[in-house]
């Protein structure tokens, strides 16, 4: 399926599903198939000055793969929704706006799924980005106001970047699920408060949510276990509930529009009607709330595009984490970096859309300074990279990287890597 959508005004680039799985990747450099090798390649990438004329700063672009370790689903990963649930179809923006029944379905599923998203949080990969920013800034600029990471551009809507590294500017390319926004007046409201209102308006659904929580269906990251308990978790807090009575679900009206209905661009007056409990009534012509995310088929604002492009233009290299670049909104940013002559490193499990374009001019024998392609979990690789840079920047001798044994299929990792694995295990126990 193409990522292009055409309107009467012309051809627009919009976020719509691109289900095709890219072909297998080629690891660059060839030594980056192991954790120590991948760490060495990324260290070289981040510490080698970029081509002449480009600033010695890095911009990071992330996708759903970075949040998998937080217990959230992705689209095209090993257990991604498009692989596990072939029939999955997200709700499109125009469908949400046009149909009361579609909004009932969306908010019912999202009401249940929000519990899983709300209990999740940043994982070691997110915090490693914070640490990389601090390390690189201290090493190369010494000025806390002159960041060596110009920003993080994320396709994710979980707000984990802002939680884990508030000092690094984050551009949320596709918005955030932490808020809802009115489609009429554009005012925003906290999702937690909205969730409380949904529970009040839908007591039967609230009871169902309590039962689902009691069963543990929303607390486990095991997909098969969730399915046995009747829960299919999709990305962005969407839960597939078989044969659920979505038409019984009620959602509130925008409180601002309820007090003062807005006028349309041509001056036409709108109205908002609610039932005795405060639920939006379909006879209304305004006051519909939607998640503050860019839904499939919805265009990204010019302001957000500008912020993302500025973060790229102020950098000299791009690090891409946990994304197949399947959506055009993300792919075009990587293309922009490439056209500026910026070295690119990609850490993502599975193929990346047209990734050969980013590495076609690389010497296959190079060690990583001009480009890296790694297939490895970010929550393991990034903390290991942080520990390696700490050791290197402190002037201490770098520990023996690794040795292999013919009696075991596993590498014997360095002291640094073992520490990271221990930290990751401890984090998982704490998160559980």
PEFEN-V821816 format. One record per residue. N is the residue number from 0. RES is the residue in three letters. SS is DSSP state (~ for helix, > for strand, _ for the rest). PHI is phi in radians with two decimals (* if undefined). BURIAL is # if it has 24 or more other C-alpha atoms within 12 Angstrom, else .. Layout:
n->N res->RES ss->SS phi->PHI burial->BURIAL
n->N res->RES ss->SS phi->PHI burial->BURIAL
This chain:
n->0 res->UNK ss->_ phi->* burial->.
n->1 res->UNK ss->_ phi->-1.27 burial->.
n->2 res->UNK ss->_ phi->-1.76 burial->#
n->3 res->UNK ss->> phi->-1.76 burial->.
n->4 res->UNK ss->> phi->-2.30 burial->.
n->5 res->UNK ss->> phi->-1.89 burial->.
n->6 res->UNK ss->> phi->-2.11 burial->.
n->7 res->UNK ss->_ phi->-1.09 burial->.
n->8 res->UNK ss->_ phi->-1.45 burial->.
n->9 res->UNK ss->> phi->2.28 burial->.
n->10 res->UNK ss->> phi->-1.62 burial->.
n->11 res->UNK ss->> phi->-1.99 burial->.
n->12 res->UNK ss->> phi->-1.64 burial->#
n->13 res->UNK ss->_ phi->-2.36 burial->#
n->14 res->UNK ss->_ phi->-1.47 burial->#
n->15 res->UNK ss->_ phi->-2.22 burial->#
n->16 res->UNK ss->_ phi->-1.04 burial->#
n->17 res->UNK ss->_ phi->-2.08 burial->#
n->18 res->UNK ss->_ phi->-1.49 burial->#
n->19 res->UNK ss->_ phi->-1.15 burial->#
n->20 res->UNK ss->_ phi->-1.52 burial->#
n->21 res->UNK ss->_ phi->-1.10 burial->.
n->22 res->UNK ss->_ phi->-1.16 burial->.
n->23 res->UNK ss->_ phi->-0.98 burial->.
n->24 res->UNK ss->_ phi->-1.68 burial->#
n->25 res->UNK ss->_ phi->-1.93 burial->#
n->26 res->UNK ss->_ phi->-1.25 burial->#
n->27 res->UNK ss->> phi->-2.34 burial->#
n->28 res->UNK ss->_ phi->-1.24 burial->#
n->29 res->UNK ss->~ phi->-1.08 burial->#
n->30 res->UNK ss->~ phi->-1.33 burial->#
n->31 res->UNK ss->~ phi->-1.51 burial->#
n->32 res->UNK ss->~ phi->-1.44 burial->#
n->33 res->UNK ss->_ phi->-1.90 burial->#
n->34 res->UNK ss->~ phi->-1.05 burial->#
n->35 res->UNK ss->~ phi->-1.06 burial->#
n->36 res->UNK ss->~ phi->-1.16 burial->#
n->37 res->UNK ss->~ phi->-1.17 burial->#
n->38 res->UNK ss->~ phi->-1.07 burial->#
n->39 res->UNK ss->~ phi->-1.09 burial->#
n->40 res->UNK ss->~ phi->-1.15 burial->#
n->41 res->UNK ss->~ phi->-1.23 burial->#
n->42 res->UNK ss->~ phi->-1.06 burial->#
n->43 res->UNK ss->~ phi->-1.10 burial->#
n->44 res->UNK ss->~ phi->-1.08 burial->#
n->45 res->UNK ss->~ phi->-1.42 burial->#
n->46 res->UNK ss->~ phi->-1.87 burial->#
n->47 res->UNK ss->_ phi->-1.57 burial->#
n->48 res->UNK ss->_ phi->-0.99 burial->#
n->49 res->UNK ss->_ phi->-1.22 burial->#
n->50 res->UNK ss->_ phi->-0.93 burial->.
n->51 res->UNK ss->_ phi->-0.93 burial->.
n->52 res->UNK ss->_ phi->1.68 burial->.
n->53 res->UNK ss->_ phi->-1.75 burial->.
n->54 res->UNK ss->_ phi->-1.19 burial->#
n->55 res->UNK ss->_ phi->-1.44 burial->#
n->56 res->UNK ss->_ phi->-2.38 burial->#
n->57 res->UNK ss->> phi->-2.11 burial->#
n->58 res->UNK ss->> phi->-2.00 burial->#
n->59 res->UNK ss->> phi->-2.01 burial->#
n->60 res->UNK ss->> phi->-2.09 burial->#
n->61 res->UNK ss->> phi->-2.18 burial->#
n->62 res->UNK ss->_ phi->-2.42 burial->#
n->63 res->UNK ss->~ phi->-1.05 burial->#
n->64 res->UNK ss->~ phi->-1.05 burial->#
n->65 res->UNK ss->~ phi->-1.19 burial->#
n->66 res->UNK ss->~ phi->-1.70 burial->#
n->67 res->UNK ss->~ phi->-1.05 burial->#
n->68 res->UNK ss->~ phi->-1.20 burial->#
n->69 res->UNK ss->~ phi->-1.54 burial->#
n->70 res->UNK ss->_ phi->1.65 burial->#
n->71 res->UNK ss->_ phi->-1.72 burial->#
n->72 res->UNK ss->_ phi->-1.41 burial->#
n->73 res->UNK ss->_ phi->-2.03 burial->#
n->74 res->UNK ss->_ phi->-1.68 burial->#
n->75 res->UNK ss->_ phi->-2.14 burial->#
n->76 res->UNK ss->_ phi->-1.30 burial->#
n->77 res->UNK ss->_ phi->-0.97 burial->#
n->78 res->UNK ss->_ phi->-1.92 burial->#
n->79 res->UNK ss->_ phi->-1.13 burial->#
n->80 res->UNK ss->~ phi->-1.03 burial->#
n->81 res->UNK ss->~ phi->-1.22 burial->#
n->82 res->UNK ss->~ phi->-1.63 burial->.
n->83 res->UNK ss->~ phi->-1.39 burial->.
n->84 res->UNK ss->_ phi->-2.06 burial->#
n->85 res->UNK ss->_ phi->-1.11 burial->.
n->86 res->UNK ss->_ phi->-1.60 burial->.
n->87 res->UNK ss->_ phi->-1.10 burial->.
n->88 res->UNK ss->_ phi->-2.37 burial->.
n->89 res->UNK ss->_ phi->-1.19 burial->#
n->90 res->UNK ss->_ phi->-1.35 burial->#
n->91 res->UNK ss->> phi->-1.49 burial->#
n->92 res->UNK ss->~ phi->-1.04 burial->#
n->93 res->UNK ss->~ phi->-1.16 burial->.
n->94 res->UNK ss->~ phi->-1.20 burial->.
n->95 res->UNK ss->~ phi->-1.08 burial->#
n->96 res->UNK ss->~ phi->-1.23 burial->#
n->97 res->UNK ss->~ phi->-1.51 burial->.
n->98 res->UNK ss->_ phi->-2.26 burial->.
n->99 res->UNK ss->~ phi->-1.07 burial->#
n->100 res->UNK ss->~ phi->-1.14 burial->.
n->101 res->UNK ss->~ phi->-1.14 burial->#
n->102 res->UNK ss->~ phi->-1.15 burial->#
n->103 res->UNK ss->~ phi->-1.04 burial->#
n->104 res->UNK ss->~ phi->-1.10 burial->#
n->105 res->UNK ss->~ phi->-1.07 burial->#
n->106 res->UNK ss->~ phi->-1.23 burial->#
n->107 res->UNK ss->~ phi->-1.12 burial->#
n->108 res->UNK ss->~ phi->-1.17 burial->#
n->109 res->UNK ss->~ phi->-1.22 burial->#
n->110 res->UNK ss->~ phi->-1.04 burial->#
n->111 res->UNK ss->~ phi->-1.25 burial->#
n->112 res->UNK ss->~ phi->-1.23 burial->#
n->113 res->UNK ss->~ phi->-1.06 burial->#
n->114 res->UNK ss->~ phi->-1.06 burial->#
n->115 res->UNK ss->~ phi->-1.17 burial->#
n->116 res->UNK ss->~ phi->-1.25 burial->#
n->117 res->UNK ss->~ phi->-1.14 burial->#
n->118 res->UNK ss->~ phi->-1.48 burial->.
n->119 res->UNK ss->_ phi->-1.41 burial->#
n->120 res->UNK ss->_ phi->-2.73 burial->#
n->121 res->UNK ss->_ phi->-0.99 burial->#
n->122 res->UNK ss->_ phi->-1.95 burial->#
n->123 res->UNK ss->~ phi->-0.95 burial->#
n->124 res->UNK ss->~ phi->-1.12 burial->#
n->125 res->UNK ss->~ phi->-1.13 burial->#
n->126 res->UNK ss->~ phi->-1.20 burial->#
n->127 res->UNK ss->~ phi->-1.16 burial->#
n->128 res->UNK ss->~ phi->-1.10 burial->#
n->129 res->UNK ss->~ phi->-0.99 burial->#
n->130 res->UNK ss->~ phi->-1.17 burial->#
n->131 res->UNK ss->~ phi->-1.08 burial->#
n->132 res->UNK ss->~ phi->-1.05 burial->#
n->133 res->UNK ss->~ phi->-1.14 burial->#
n->134 res->UNK ss->~ phi->-1.11 burial->#
n->135 res->UNK ss->~ phi->-1.20 burial->#
n->136 res->UNK ss->~ phi->-1.14 burial->#
n->137 res->UNK ss->~ phi->-1.12 burial->.
n->138 res->UNK ss->~ phi->-1.32 burial->#
n->139 res->UNK ss->~ phi->-1.89 burial->#
n->140 res->UNK ss->_ phi->-2.14 burial->.
n->141 res->UNK ss->_ phi->1.22 burial->.
n->142 res->UNK ss->_ phi->-1.96 burial->.
n->143 res->UNK ss->_ phi->-1.10 burial->.
n->144 res->UNK ss->_ phi->-1.51 burial->.
n->145 res->UNK ss->_ phi->-1.88 burial->#
n->146 res->UNK ss->_ phi->-1.23 burial->#
n->147 res->UNK ss->_ phi->-1.40 burial->#
n->148 res->UNK ss->> phi->-1.90 burial->#
n->149 res->UNK ss->> phi->-1.26 burial->#
n->150 res->UNK ss->> phi->2.85 burial->#
n->151 res->UNK ss->> phi->-2.00 burial->#
n->152 res->UNK ss->> phi->-1.84 burial->#
n->153 res->UNK ss->> phi->-2.13 burial->#
n->154 res->UNK ss->_ phi->-1.52 burial->#
n->155 res->UNK ss->_ phi->-1.34 burial->#
n->156 res->UNK ss->_ phi->-1.97 burial->#
n->157 res->UNK ss->_ phi->-1.58 burial->#
n->158 res->UNK ss->_ phi->1.12 burial->#
n->159 res->UNK ss->~ phi->-1.17 burial->#
n->160 res->UNK ss->~ phi->-1.13 burial->#
n->161 res->UNK ss->~ phi->-1.15 burial->#
n->162 res->UNK ss->~ phi->-1.26 burial->.
n->163 res->UNK ss->~ phi->-1.57 burial->#
n->164 res->UNK ss->_ phi->-2.52 burial->#
n->165 res->UNK ss->_ phi->-1.08 burial->.
n->166 res->UNK ss->_ phi->-1.43 burial->#
n->167 res->UNK ss->_ phi->-1.77 burial->#
n->168 res->UNK ss->_ phi->-1.05 burial->#
n->169 res->UNK ss->> phi->-2.07 burial->#
n->170 res->UNK ss->> phi->-1.79 burial->#
n->171 res->UNK ss->> phi->-1.53 burial->#
n->172 res->UNK ss->_ phi->-0.99 burial->#
n->173 res->UNK ss->_ phi->-1.94 burial->#
n->174 res->UNK ss->> phi->1.45 burial->#
n->175 res->UNK ss->> phi->-2.52 burial->#
n->176 res->UNK ss->> phi->-1.43 burial->#
n->177 res->UNK ss->> phi->-1.28 burial->#
n->178 res->UNK ss->> phi->-2.38 burial->#
n->179 res->UNK ss->> phi->-2.06 burial->#
n->180 res->UNK ss->> phi->-2.29 burial->#
n->181 res->UNK ss->> phi->-1.41 burial->#
n->182 res->UNK ss->_ phi->-1.32 burial->#
n->183 res->UNK ss->_ phi->-1.76 burial->#
n->184 res->UNK ss->_ phi->-1.70 burial->#
n->185 res->UNK ss->_ phi->1.23 burial->.
n->186 res->UNK ss->_ phi->-1.21 burial->.
n->187 res->UNK ss->> phi->-1.96 burial->#
n->188 res->UNK ss->> phi->-2.44 burial->#
n->189 res->UNK ss->> phi->-1.10 burial->.
n->190 res->UNK ss->~ phi->-1.17 burial->#
n->191 res->UNK ss->~ phi->-1.04 burial->.
n->192 res->UNK ss->~ phi->-1.16 burial->.
n->193 res->UNK ss->~ phi->-1.12 burial->#
n->194 res->UNK ss->~ phi->-1.09 burial->#
n->195 res->UNK ss->~ phi->-1.10 burial->.
n->196 res->UNK ss->~ phi->-1.16 burial->#
n->197 res->UNK ss->~ phi->-1.04 burial->#
n->198 res->UNK ss->~ phi->-1.11 burial->#
n->199 res->UNK ss->~ phi->-1.16 burial->.
n->200 res->UNK ss->~ phi->-1.34 burial->#
n->201 res->UNK ss->_ phi->-2.32 burial->#
n->202 res->UNK ss->~ phi->-1.05 burial->.
n->203 res->UNK ss->~ phi->-1.16 burial->.
n->204 res->UNK ss->~ phi->-1.18 burial->#
n->205 res->UNK ss->~ phi->-1.11 burial->#
n->206 res->UNK ss->~ phi->-1.13 burial->.
n->207 res->UNK ss->~ phi->-1.08 burial->#
n->208 res->UNK ss->~ phi->-1.09 burial->#
n->209 res->UNK ss->~ phi->-1.10 burial->.
n->210 res->UNK ss->~ phi->-1.16 burial->.
n->211 res->UNK ss->~ phi->-1.12 burial->#
n->212 res->UNK ss->~ phi->-1.16 burial->.
n->213 res->UNK ss->~ phi->-1.12 burial->.
n->214 res->UNK ss->~ phi->-1.34 burial->.
n->215 res->UNK ss->_ phi->1.47 burial->.
n->216 res->UNK ss->_ phi->-1.12 burial->#
n->217 res->UNK ss->_ phi->-1.69 burial->#
n->218 res->UNK ss->_ phi->-1.78 burial->#
n->219 res->UNK ss->_ phi->-1.65 burial->#
n->220 res->UNK ss->_ phi->-1.65 burial->#
n->221 res->UNK ss->_ phi->-1.41 burial->.
n->222 res->UNK ss->~ phi->-1.13 burial->#
n->223 res->UNK ss->~ phi->-1.10 burial->.
n->224 res->UNK ss->~ phi->-1.14 burial->.
n->225 res->UNK ss->~ phi->-1.08 burial->#
n->226 res->UNK ss->~ phi->-1.09 burial->#
n->227 res->UNK ss->~ phi->-1.09 burial->.
n->228 res->UNK ss->_ phi->-1.67 burial->#
n->229 res->UNK ss->_ phi->1.43 burial->.
n->230 res->UNK ss->_ phi->-2.09 burial->#
n->231 res->UNK ss->> phi->-2.04 burial->#
n->232 res->UNK ss->> phi->-1.61 burial->#
n->233 res->UNK ss->> phi->-1.83 burial->#
n->234 res->UNK ss->~ phi->-1.07 burial->#
n->235 res->UNK ss->~ phi->1.09 burial->#
n->236 res->UNK ss->~ phi->1.30 burial->#
n->237 res->UNK ss->> phi->-1.66 burial->#
n->238 res->UNK ss->> phi->-2.03 burial->#
n->239 res->UNK ss->> phi->-1.54 burial->#
n->240 res->UNK ss->_ phi->-1.97 burial->#
n->241 res->UNK ss->_ phi->-1.07 burial->.
n->242 res->UNK ss->_ phi->1.01 burial->.
n->243 res->UNK ss->_ phi->-1.30 burial->.
n->244 res->UNK ss->_ phi->-1.42 burial->.
n->245 res->UNK ss->~ phi->-1.04 burial->#
n->246 res->UNK ss->~ phi->-1.18 burial->.
n->247 res->UNK ss->~ phi->-1.55 burial->.
n->248 res->UNK ss->_ phi->-1.40 burial->#
n->249 res->UNK ss->_ phi->-2.08 burial->#
n->250 res->UNK ss->_ phi->-2.37 burial->#
n->251 res->UNK ss->> phi->-1.41 burial->#
n->252 res->UNK ss->_ phi->-1.56 burial->#
n->253 res->UNK ss->_ phi->-1.11 burial->#
n->254 res->UNK ss->~ phi->-1.12 burial->#
n->255 res->UNK ss->~ phi->-1.20 burial->#
n->256 res->UNK ss->~ phi->-1.20 burial->#
n->257 res->UNK ss->~ phi->-1.14 burial->#
n->258 res->UNK ss->~ phi->-1.31 burial->.
n->259 res->UNK ss->_ phi->-2.51 burial->.
n->260 res->UNK ss->_ phi->-0.98 burial->#
n->261 res->UNK ss->_ phi->-1.34 burial->#
n->262 res->UNK ss->> phi->-1.77 burial->.
n->263 res->UNK ss->_ phi->-1.25 burial->.
n->264 res->UNK ss->_ phi->-1.03 burial->.
n->265 res->UNK ss->_ phi->-1.54 burial->.
n->266 res->UNK ss->_ phi->1.63 burial->.
n->267 res->UNK ss->_ phi->-1.11 burial->.
n->268 res->UNK ss->> phi->-1.40 burial->.
n->269 res->UNK ss->_ phi->-1.85 burial->#
n->270 res->UNK ss->_ phi->-2.53 burial->#
n->271 res->UNK ss->_ phi->-2.24 burial->#
n->272 res->UNK ss->_ phi->-2.12 burial->#
n->273 res->UNK ss->> phi->-2.31 burial->#
n->274 res->UNK ss->_ phi->-1.47 burial->.
n->275 res->UNK ss->_ phi->-1.10 burial->.
n->276 res->UNK ss->_ phi->-1.68 burial->.
n->277 res->UNK ss->_ phi->1.78 burial->.
n->278 res->UNK ss->> phi->-1.42 burial->#
n->279 res->UNK ss->> phi->-1.09 burial->#
n->280 res->UNK ss->_ phi->-1.89 burial->#
n->281 res->UNK ss->_ phi->-1.01 burial->#
n->282 res->UNK ss->_ phi->-1.26 burial->.
n->283 res->UNK ss->_ phi->-1.17 burial->#
n->284 res->UNK ss->_ phi->-2.02 burial->#
n->285 res->UNK ss->_ phi->-2.78 burial->#
n->286 res->UNK ss->_ phi->1.44 burial->#
n->287 res->UNK ss->_ phi->-1.48 burial->#
n->288 res->UNK ss->> phi->-1.68 burial->#
n->289 res->UNK ss->> phi->-2.32 burial->#
n->290 res->UNK ss->> phi->-1.10 burial->#
n->291 res->UNK ss->> phi->-1.40 burial->#
n->292 res->UNK ss->> phi->-2.12 burial->#
n->293 res->UNK ss->_ phi->-1.45 burial->#
n->294 res->UNK ss->_ phi->-1.32 burial->#
n->295 res->UNK ss->> phi->-1.04 burial->#
n->296 res->UNK ss->_ phi->1.60 burial->#
n->297 res->UNK ss->_ phi->-1.79 burial->#
n->298 res->UNK ss->_ phi->-1.45 burial->#
n->299 res->UNK ss->_ phi->-1.38 burial->#
n->300 res->UNK ss->_ phi->-1.16 burial->.
n->301 res->UNK ss->~ phi->-1.09 burial->.
n->302 res->UNK ss->~ phi->-1.12 burial->.
n->303 res->UNK ss->~ phi->-1.17 burial->.
n->304 res->UNK ss->~ phi->-1.01 burial->#
n->305 res->UNK ss->~ phi->-1.11 burial->.
n->306 res->UNK ss->~ phi->-1.11 burial->#
n->307 res->UNK ss->~ phi->-1.15 burial->#
n->308 res->UNK ss->~ phi->-1.16 burial->#
n->309 res->UNK ss->~ phi->-1.12 burial->#
n->310 res->UNK ss->~ phi->-1.06 burial->#
n->311 res->UNK ss->~ phi->-1.25 burial->#
n->312 res->UNK ss->~ phi->-1.19 burial->#
n->313 res->UNK ss->_ phi->-1.59 burial->#
n->314 res->UNK ss->_ phi->-1.98 burial->#
n->315 res->UNK ss->_ phi->-2.07 burial->#
n->316 res->UNK ss->> phi->-2.65 burial->#
n->317 res->UNK ss->> phi->-2.23 burial->#
n->318 res->UNK ss->> phi->-1.93 burial->#
n->319 res->UNK ss->> phi->-1.88 burial->#
n->320 res->UNK ss->> phi->-2.23 burial->#
n->321 res->UNK ss->_ phi->1.14 burial->#
n->322 res->UNK ss->_ phi->-2.58 burial->#
n->323 res->UNK ss->_ phi->-1.58 burial->#
n->324 res->UNK ss->_ phi->0.98 burial->#
n->325 res->UNK ss->_ phi->-1.24 burial->#
n->326 res->UNK ss->_ phi->-1.52 burial->#
n->327 res->UNK ss->~ phi->-1.11 burial->#
n->328 res->UNK ss->~ phi->-1.02 burial->#
n->329 res->UNK ss->~ phi->-1.51 burial->#
n->330 res->UNK ss->~ phi->-1.05 burial->#
n->331 res->UNK ss->~ phi->-1.15 burial->#
n->332 res->UNK ss->~ phi->-1.25 burial->#
n->333 res->UNK ss->~ phi->-1.13 burial->#
n->334 res->UNK ss->~ phi->-1.09 burial->#
n->335 res->UNK ss->~ phi->-1.05 burial->#
n->336 res->UNK ss->~ phi->-1.08 burial->#
n->337 res->UNK ss->~ phi->-1.10 burial->#
n->338 res->UNK ss->~ phi->-1.17 burial->.
n->339 res->UNK ss->_ phi->-1.40 burial->#
n->340 res->UNK ss->_ phi->1.47 burial->#
n->341 res->UNK ss->_ phi->-1.38 burial->#
n->342 res->UNK ss->> phi->-1.06 burial->#
n->343 res->UNK ss->> phi->-2.23 burial->#
n->344 res->UNK ss->> phi->-2.12 burial->#
n->345 res->UNK ss->> phi->-2.15 burial->#
n->346 res->UNK ss->> phi->-2.06 burial->#
n->347 res->UNK ss->_ phi->-2.79 burial->#
n->348 res->UNK ss->_ phi->-1.51 burial->#
n->349 res->UNK ss->_ phi->1.76 burial->#
n->350 res->UNK ss->_ phi->-1.16 burial->#
n->351 res->UNK ss->_ phi->-2.08 burial->#
n->352 res->UNK ss->_ phi->-1.00 burial->#
n->353 res->UNK ss->_ phi->0.91 burial->#
n->354 res->UNK ss->_ phi->-1.18 burial->#
n->355 res->UNK ss->~ phi->-1.04 burial->#
n->356 res->UNK ss->~ phi->-1.13 burial->.
n->357 res->UNK ss->~ phi->-1.39 burial->#
n->358 res->UNK ss->~ phi->-2.22 burial->#
n->359 res->UNK ss->_ phi->-1.13 burial->.
n->360 res->UNK ss->_ phi->-1.78 burial->.
n->361 res->UNK ss->_ phi->-1.52 burial->.
n->362 res->UNK ss->_ phi->-1.32 burial->.
n->363 res->UNK ss->_ phi->-1.07 burial->.
n->364 res->UNK ss->_ phi->-1.61 burial->.
n->365 res->UNK ss->_ phi->-1.24 burial->.
n->366 res->UNK ss->_ phi->-1.68 burial->#
n->367 res->UNK ss->_ phi->2.24 burial->#
n->368 res->UNK ss->_ phi->-1.15 burial->#
n->369 res->UNK ss->_ phi->-1.86 burial->#
n->370 res->UNK ss->> phi->2.86 burial->#
n->371 res->UNK ss->> phi->-2.47 burial->#
n->372 res->UNK ss->> phi->-2.34 burial->#
n->373 res->UNK ss->> phi->-2.25 burial->#
n->374 res->UNK ss->_ phi->-1.90 burial->#
n->375 res->UNK ss->_ phi->-2.81 burial->#
n->376 res->UNK ss->_ phi->-1.17 burial->#
n->377 res->UNK ss->~ phi->-1.14 burial->#
n->378 res->UNK ss->~ phi->-1.23 burial->#
n->379 res->UNK ss->~ phi->-1.73 burial->#
n->380 res->UNK ss->~ phi->-1.26 burial->#
n->381 res->UNK ss->~ phi->-1.14 burial->#
n->382 res->UNK ss->~ phi->-1.08 burial->#
n->383 res->UNK ss->~ phi->-1.12 burial->#
n->384 res->UNK ss->~ phi->-1.11 burial->#
n->385 res->UNK ss->~ phi->-1.05 burial->#
n->386 res->UNK ss->~ phi->-1.10 burial->#
n->387 res->UNK ss->~ phi->-1.14 burial->#
n->388 res->UNK ss->~ phi->-1.19 burial->#
n->389 res->UNK ss->~ phi->-1.04 burial->#
n->390 res->UNK ss->~ phi->-1.13 burial->.
n->391 res->UNK ss->~ phi->-1.17 burial->.
n->392 res->UNK ss->~ phi->-1.25 burial->.
n->393 res->UNK ss->_ phi->-1.35 burial->.
n->394 res->UNK ss->_ phi->1.52 burial->.
n->395 res->UNK ss->_ phi->-1.31 burial->.
n->396 res->UNK ss->_ phi->-1.11 burial->.
n->397 res->UNK ss->_ phi->-1.30 burial->.
n->398 res->UNK ss->_ phi->-1.15 burial->.
n->399 res->UNK ss->_ phi->-0.93 burial->.
n->400 res->UNK ss->_ phi->-1.17 burial->#
n->401 res->UNK ss->> phi->-2.90 burial->.
n->402 res->UNK ss->> phi->-2.38 burial->.
n->403 res->UNK ss->_ phi->-2.05 burial->.
n->404 res->UNK ss->_ phi->-2.33 burial->.
n->405 res->UNK ss->_ phi->-1.23 burial->.
n->406 res->UNK ss->_ phi->-1.52 burial->.
n->407 res->UNK ss->_ phi->-2.42 burial->.
n->408 res->UNK ss->_ phi->-1.37 burial->.
n->409 res->UNK ss->_ phi->-1.79 burial->.
n->410 res->UNK ss->_ phi->-1.32 burial->.
n->411 res->UNK ss->> phi->-1.55 burial->.
n->412 res->UNK ss->> phi->-1.35 burial->#
n->413 res->UNK ss->_ phi->-1.15 burial->#
n->414 res->UNK ss->~ phi->-0.98 burial->.
n->415 res->UNK ss->~ phi->-1.02 burial->#
n->416 res->UNK ss->~ phi->-1.14 burial->#
n->417 res->UNK ss->~ phi->-1.13 burial->#
n->418 res->UNK ss->~ phi->-1.04 burial->.
n->419 res->UNK ss->~ phi->-1.13 burial->#
n->420 res->UNK ss->~ phi->-1.12 burial->#
n->421 res->UNK ss->~ phi->-1.16 burial->.
n->422 res->UNK ss->~ phi->-1.10 burial->#
n->423 res->UNK ss->~ phi->-1.11 burial->#
n->424 res->UNK ss->~ phi->-1.10 burial->.
n->425 res->UNK ss->~ phi->-1.13 burial->.
n->426 res->UNK ss->~ phi->-1.11 burial->.
n->427 res->UNK ss->~ phi->-1.09 burial->.
n->428 res->UNK ss->~ phi->-1.12 burial->.
n->429 res->UNK ss->~ phi->-1.17 burial->.
n->430 res->UNK ss->~ phi->-1.14 burial->.
n->431 res->UNK ss->_ phi->-1.19 burial->.
